[in-house]
Amino acid sequence: MPKKVSEIDEGFVLKTPLSSMQTKTGTWRAFRAVIDYNKCITCGICWSLCPEPAIYLKDNKYTVDYDYCKGCGICAQECPVKAISMVRESD
Amino acid sequence: MKKILLSGNTSLSYAVKQLDVDVISAYPITPQTTMVEKLSEYVANGELDAEFIPVESEHSALTAALAASAAGARVFTSTSSQGLLLMHEILFITATMRMPVVMGIADRAISAPINIWNDHSDIMAQRDAGWICFFAESAQEAYDKTIQAYRIAEDENVHIPVNLNFDGFILTHTYEPVTTLDDEQVLKYAPKKVRSLVLDPKKPYTFGALGSPEYYFEAKYQAVKALENSFETIVKADKEYGDISGREYGIFNDYMTEDADTILVSLGSIGGSVREIARRMRRDGAKVGSLSLKLFRPFPAKQIVDALSKAGSVVVLEKATSPGALAGPLYMEVQASLKTFDAKTPAINVIAGLGGRDIGPEDIRVMFNKGLKVASQKRVDTIMEYVGVNA
């Protein structure tokens, strides 16, 4: 349900910092990037090329944040060991 | 109260100086140039304590004005013709971001062919940007409306940018004695108002953020409603200006419309000529009248219909075309207003004066006679006609 007009600040000024984080761009996705850790060499190329960025390092593993992954597929394309596959989101 | 010899251009500059504007960001373009020259002179010689930003294009001129306005400054910019077209995308952004920018527009034709003379093609191409839009008939009115513009734009119930149109060369370069207010009177009438939402490093807000489909519609609606609702403030500002200056303009100037067989509706400087020809034709027994519209946005549809509905016919004169459309942009609004409010008055459109083609007394007589013919026949044969073109 969208906010009411009266709840929006004049001129669409946003008073809360980091409010862009509230827009979960992951909902736009048709394919999700899935990392196969048996193949991953932790080189970090996916991390450096993700435009969101929605890939981050967690416990020495590169992990996809599905709240923001738009499924663009750059990581899968660029992975030197083909450890990332693009899996269709089920309806 | 002093009487000063000013042109249309320098009457705006003088008002802007008295309004103690903080930031001027402008790019010179004929026929607006002398306005910007005068303002830079005021800043250079210390008469006006403002930041003058000599930008590299009109796109930047309005962007800088919008940004300075977001920081809470009182700002001014001005342009004409191709310059206004180069501002196109920022015009919409300024309005929806609710920035009280005030802009002078020295109305001029649009290329091609290259032409520096007056018509209204520039502003008509920008009419849906969401600004309050005035037309002036004289340097005096341009001066007065500039002062009113700040009072209106900065009103907390409005916060919508205002553009003030005055005809290139016909007004911009014609000098006339302008009765000015004292500096104190100007600032008392239009005091600088601090908005609650401004750019401030100590209290960071986001301006101009992405509005996804969940937000855009409401943000746009808010700005559109603010423009519609500004009407009341506009009328009040004009009335209160009249109280201190003796000059109240109204949303239009209606002249001999009460019993008129035909009324000619016009925008801008041609209004004076139309009234003079109406006066002469009345002397010869023709019942003609004039309605010179001052406020184009928000469009005062109901008030216009009230003024026109008793007439035998209406002639809408305009210095712009909407190629491929049924008729010109002003005609379409007037006609839609008449039909919406059930007025039976037939209306025709005359396009004239494009690219600075003079509209002479005979041309205006021709237009009135077309209107009189429609009134007597009670029938419209041709919706749109061109007067003054060697077709």
Interface residues (C-beta under 8 A of the other chain):
Chain A: P2 K3 K4 V5 I8 D9 E10 G11 F12 V13 L14 K15 P17 S19 S20 T23
Chain B: T96 M97 R98 M99 H159 L197 P204 Y205 T206 F207 G208 A209 L210 G211 S212 E214 Y215 F217 E218 A219 Y221 Q222 A223 K225
